[in-house]
Amino acid sequence: MTISLGFLSGVVLVLLVLHKGVQKAAVDMAFATVLLAAIGFFVKAPLGPELASAASIWLPALLLGGILRSTRSLTLTLQLSVIVMVAVIIGLYLYIDDPIEFWRPTLMFLVEVWRDLGWTDRATALEQNMGSLVGQMPMAVALTSWGTTTVSFILGYLLYRQIPGETARFGRFRDLTLGKVIAITMAIASVAALLSGAVWLQSIAFALFLVFWLQGLAVVHWLYGEGRLPAFGVIAVYVLMPFLNIILLIALAVVGYIDTWFRLRRVRVG
């Protein structure tokens, strides 16, 4: 429930930034921060983790909303967000001296959560393979944070477009393309990772590939808008996402990556 409320607060903040401006939204965010701290004080909850969690959601939402207002381009804003994500991955690899000790508490917490949920086999497998997984944690953390932030940002933008009287338009989601620069960078990182075996290059290559799931989803919405895909097809993608998860994301990423090079949304059928 806390995660859901936090995600929705990010959506609302993006909407406020686009509708009222960065400064007014920042004032609202500051007021919400004070209110959150006051509630935590009265219920005697630890303020540090709560405020840190709020900041991890609100600050990226404020930043992305501000960039969108400045660039007036949904595509450029999301391209910049990918660059920031890669910078975070590199920064984590440079900052962490002992990955095993640094990530062990996080992974052990995840093991306990999975066991509480009844996913005993998955928890056991994670615990047994912890040593081989720590190398991928910077990518997993950065990519998960990017995905959550990006989805809340897009939802906030789509809600903004529905406000009566708002005339500013910064592009349609169905036309989103992450561009050939990111695609080429992914290809170069993949080849370099294959030749060198460097874990950090493997992480960057996989992260840059997986971000194309967003463009693949844009292709799905474009197909629906063009009348080539029934509404049931779009609904099925969203319904299956929690169940297929990484499989569906990889499939969408393949579609998005192919679209970057072959411009599937310009192909006319029949």
KOLDREN-461468 format. One record per residue (C-alpha): residue in three letters; x, z, y. Coordinates in steps of 0.05 Angstrom, whole numbers, plus 5000, padded with zeros to 4 digits. Layout:
N
[ALA, [X, Z, Y]],
...
END
This chain:
270
[MET, [5000, 5000, 5000]],
[THR, [5057, 5018, 5048]],
[ILE, [5091, 4951, 5035]],
[SER, [5025, 4913, 5047]],
[LEU, [5012, 4950, 5112]],
[GLY, [5084, 4938, 5135]],
[PHE, [5078, 4864, 5119]],
[LEU, [5013, 4859, 5158]],
[SER, [5043, 4895, 5217]],
[GLY, [5096, 4840, 5219]],
[VAL, [5042, 4787, 5220]],
[VAL, [5006, 4823, 5277]],
[LEU, [5071, 4830, 5317]],
[VAL, [5086, 4755, 5312]],
[LEU, [5015, 4741, 5336]],
[LEU, [5025, 4788, 5395]],
[VAL, [5091, 4756, 5414]],
[LEU, [5061, 4687, 5414]],
[HIS, [4997, 4707, 5450]],
[LYS, [5023, 4758, 5501]],
[GLY, [5097, 4744, 5507]],
[VAL, [5160, 4779, 5482]],
[GLN, [5162, 4833, 5535]],
[LYS, [5090, 4856, 5526]],
[ALA, [5097, 4853, 5450]],
[ALA, [5161, 4894, 5455]],
[VAL, [5124, 4947, 5495]],
[ASP, [5070, 4949, 5441]],
[MET, [5124, 4955, 5388]],
[ALA, [5157, 5013, 5425]],
[PHE, [5090, 5048, 5431]],
[ALA, [5077, 5038, 5356]],
[THR, [5147, 5066, 5341]],
[VAL, [5133, 5129, 5382]],
[LEU, [5065, 5136, 5348]],
[LEU, [5097, 5128, 5279]],
[ALA, [5150, 5180, 5296]],
[ALA, [5096, 5229, 5322]],
[ILE, [5055, 5221, 5258]],
[GLY, [5117, 5232, 5216]],
[PHE, [5134, 5294, 5256]],
[PHE, [5066, 5326, 5247]],
[VAL, [5061, 5311, 5173]],
[LYS, [5134, 5332, 5165]],
[ALA, [5155, 5266, 5133]],
[PRO, [5228, 5242, 5139]],
[LEU, [5231, 5199, 5201]],
[GLY, [5295, 5161, 5185]],
[PRO, [5270, 5119, 5126]],
[GLU, [5202, 5106, 5159]],
[LEU, [5233, 5083, 5225]],
[ALA, [5285, 5041, 5189]],
[SER, [5231, 5008, 5147]],
[ALA, [5190, 4993, 5209]],
[ALA, [5251, 4965, 5246]],
[SER, [5268, 4919, 5187]],
[ILE, [5199, 4888, 5194]],
[TRP, [5185, 4890, 5268]],
[LEU, [5252, 4869, 5297]],
[PRO, [5256, 4803, 5256]],
[ALA, [5183, 4789, 5274]],
[LEU, [5198, 4800, 5348]],
[LEU, [5261, 4757, 5344]],
[LEU, [5228, 4699, 5307]],
[GLY, [5168, 4700, 5353]],
[GLY, [5213, 4699, 5414]],
[ILE, [5255, 4641, 5386]],
[LEU, [5192, 4602, 5372]],
[ARG, [5167, 4612, 5443]],
[SER, [5235, 4590, 5469]],
[THR, [5247, 4529, 5424]],
[ARG, [5174, 4510, 5418]],
[SER, [5191, 4485, 5348]],
[LEU, [5169, 4516, 5283]],
[THR, [5220, 4474, 5245]],
[LEU, [5279, 4493, 5289]],
[THR, [5260, 4567, 5287]],
[LEU, [5259, 4568, 5211]],
[GLN, [5324, 4528, 5207]],
[LEU, [5357, 4581, 5250]],
[SER, [5329, 4636, 5205]],
[VAL, [5363, 4603, 5145]],
[ILE, [5430, 4603, 5183]],
[VAL, [5421, 4678, 5198]],
[MET, [5405, 4692, 5125]],
[VAL, [5470, 4658, 5102]],
[ALA, [5509, 4697, 5154]],
[VAL, [5479, 4762, 5127]],
[ILE, [5500, 4743, 5056]],
[ILE, [5571, 4729, 5078]],
[GLY, [5572, 4793, 5119]],
[LEU, [5550, 4835, 5060]],
[TYR, [5605, 4806, 5016]],
[LEU, [5657, 4821, 5070]],
[TYR, [5631, 4890, 5086]],
[ILE, [5623, 4919, 5016]],
[ASP, [5689, 4940, 4984]],
[ASP, [5660, 4969, 4919]],
[PRO, [5597, 4930, 4901]],
[ILE, [5583, 4971, 4838]],
[GLU, [5582, 5038, 4875]],
[PHE, [5546, 5009, 4935]],
[TRP, [5489, 4976, 4896]],
[ARG, [5482, 5024, 4837]],
[PRO, [5433, 5071, 4872]],
[THR, [5388, 5012, 4891]],
[LEU, [5389, 4983, 4821]],
[MET, [5377, 5051, 4789]],
[PHE, [5317, 5062, 4835]],
[LEU, [5290, 4995, 4813]],
[VAL, [5301, 5015, 4740]],
[GLU, [5260, 5078, 4750]],
[VAL, [5204, 5041, 4786]],
[TRP, [5199, 4990, 4729]],
[ARG, [5197, 5045, 4678]],
[ASP, [5142, 5080, 4716]],
[LEU, [5103, 5014, 4716]],
[GLY, [5111, 5009, 4640]],
[TRP, [5162, 4952, 4643]],
[THR, [5209, 4988, 4595]],
[ASP, [5243, 4926, 4566]],
[ARG, [5256, 4897, 4635]],
[ALA, [5283, 4964, 4660]],
[THR, [5329, 4971, 4600]],
[ALA, [5356, 4900, 4608]],
[LEU, [5370, 4913, 4682]],
[GLU, [5407, 4978, 4666]],
[GLN, [5449, 4945, 4612]],
[ASN, [5468, 4885, 4656]],
[MET, [5478, 4924, 4720]],
[GLY, [5552, 4907, 4724]],
[SER, [5540, 4832, 4722]],
[LEU, [5482, 4835, 4772]],
[VAL, [5516, 4872, 4829]],
[GLY, [5552, 4808, 4849]],
[GLN, [5485, 4775, 4864]],
[MET, [5455, 4833, 4903]],
[PRO, [5475, 4808, 4973]],
[MET, [5439, 4742, 4959]],
[ALA, [5379, 4777, 4928]],
[VAL, [5371, 4826, 4986]],
[ALA, [5381, 4774, 5041]],
[LEU, [5337, 4722, 5007]],
[THR, [5280, 4772, 4994]],
[SER, [5283, 4797, 5065]],
[TRP, [5284, 4725, 5091]],
[GLY, [5224, 4706, 5048]],
[THR, [5182, 4766, 5069]],
[THR, [5199, 4758, 5142]],
[THR, [5187, 4683, 5141]],
[VAL, [5120, 4687, 5107]],
[SER, [5095, 4740, 5156]],
[PHE, [5121, 4698, 5214]],
[ILE, [5084, 4636, 5190]],
[LEU, [5020, 4674, 5178]],
[GLY, [5025, 4703, 5248]],
[TYR, [5036, 4633, 5277]],
[LEU, [4976, 4605, 5238]],
[LEU, [4932, 4661, 5264]],
[TYR, [4957, 4647, 5335]],
[ARG, [4935, 4574, 5328]],
[GLN, [4864, 4598, 5313]],
[ILE, [4857, 4637, 5379]],
[PRO, [4806, 4602, 5423]],
[GLY, [4835, 4575, 5487]],
[GLU, [4908, 4575, 5464]],
[THR, [4937, 4506, 5478]],
[ALA, [5010, 4517, 5459]],
[ARG, [5028, 4482, 5395]],
[PHE, [5096, 4487, 5363]],
[GLY, [5087, 4443, 5303]],
[ARG, [5045, 4442, 5239]],
[PHE, [5067, 4479, 5177]],
[ARG, [5050, 4418, 5134]],
[ASP, [5103, 4378, 5173]],
[LEU, [5158, 4429, 5162]],
[THR, [5226, 4403, 5141]],
[LEU, [5289, 4445, 5135]],
[GLY, [5333, 4384, 5147]],
[LYS, [5390, 4348, 5115]],
[VAL, [5444, 4393, 5145]],
[ILE, [5420, 4452, 5103]],
[ALA, [5411, 4406, 5043]],
[ILE, [5482, 4379, 5050]],
[THR, [5510, 4449, 5060]],
[MET, [5476, 4470, 4996]],
[ALA, [5506, 4412, 4958]],
[ILE, [5576, 4426, 4985]],
[ALA, [5570, 4500, 4968]],
[SER, [5546, 4482, 4898]],
[VAL, [5606, 4437, 4885]],
[ALA, [5654, 4488, 4915]],
[ALA, [5624, 4544, 4873]],
[LEU, [5630, 4501, 4810]],
[LEU, [5703, 4486, 4823]],
[SER, [5724, 4555, 4846]],
[GLY, [5677, 4601, 4807]],
[ALA, [5669, 4644, 4869]],
[VAL, [5608, 4689, 4864]],
[TRP, [5595, 4688, 4939]],
[LEU, [5593, 4612, 4940]],
[GLN, [5546, 4612, 4881]],
[SER, [5501, 4661, 4918]],
[ILE, [5500, 4618, 4981]],
[ALA, [5486, 4555, 4942]],
[PHE, [5428, 4585, 4904]],
[ALA, [5399, 4617, 4967]],
[LEU, [5403, 4552, 5005]],
[PHE, [5369, 4516, 4948]],
[LEU, [5313, 4567, 4940]],
[VAL, [5294, 4566, 5014]],
[PHE, [5268, 4496, 5002]],
[TRP, [5208, 4528, 4966]],
[LEU, [5178, 4535, 5036]],
[GLN, [5185, 4461, 5048]],
[GLY, [5156, 4447, 4980]],
[LEU, [5096, 4490, 4999]],
[ALA, [5090, 4450, 5063]],
[VAL, [5087, 4386, 5020]],
[VAL, [5029, 4417, 4981]],
[HIS, [4991, 4430, 5045]],
[TRP, [5007, 4360, 5070]],
[LEU, [4979, 4330, 5006]],
[TYR, [4916, 4370, 5016]],
[GLY, [4910, 4349, 5089]],
[GLU, [4919, 4276, 5068]],
[GLY, [4863, 4282, 5017]],
[ARG, [4911, 4271, 4958]],
[LEU, [4905, 4341, 4930]],
[PRO, [4839, 4379, 4922]],
[ALA, [4831, 4448, 4951]],
[PHE, [4834, 4475, 4880]],
[GLY, [4906, 4451, 4875]],
[VAL, [4928, 4491, 4936]],
[ILE, [4890, 4552, 4913]],
[ALA, [4921, 4547, 4844]],
[VAL, [4991, 4548, 4874]],
[TYR, [4977, 4613, 4911]],
[VAL, [4940, 4645, 4852]],
[LEU, [4996, 4628, 4803]],
[MET, [5053, 4650, 4849]],
[PRO, [5050, 4725, 4830]],
[PHE, [5051, 4707, 4756]],
[LEU, [5100, 4649, 4752]],
[ASN, [5141, 4677, 4810]],
[ILE, [5212, 4649, 4805]],
[ILE, [5191, 4590, 4762]],
[LEU, [5140, 4566, 4813]],
[LEU, [5189, 4580, 4871]],
[ILE, [5242, 4537, 4837]],
[ALA, [5191, 4482, 4825]],
[LEU, [5170, 4483, 4898]],
[ALA, [5244, 4484, 4919]],
[VAL, [5256, 4421, 4878]],
[VAL, [5198, 4387, 4912]],
[GLY, [5222, 4409, 4980]],
[TYR, [5294, 4387, 4967]],
[ILE, [5272, 4319, 4942]],
[ASP, [5227, 4312, 5003]],
[THR, [5286, 4323, 5048]],
[TRP, [5322, 4263, 5021]],
[PHE, [5266, 4216, 5002]],
[ARG, [5212, 4236, 5053]],
[LEU, [5155, 4243, 5003]],
[ARG, [5106, 4256, 5060]],
[ARG, [5115, 4185, 5084]],
[VAL, [5103, 4151, 5018]],
[ARG, [5037, 4116, 5016]],
[VAL, [5002, 4112, 4949]],
[GLY, [4955, 4054, 4934]],
END
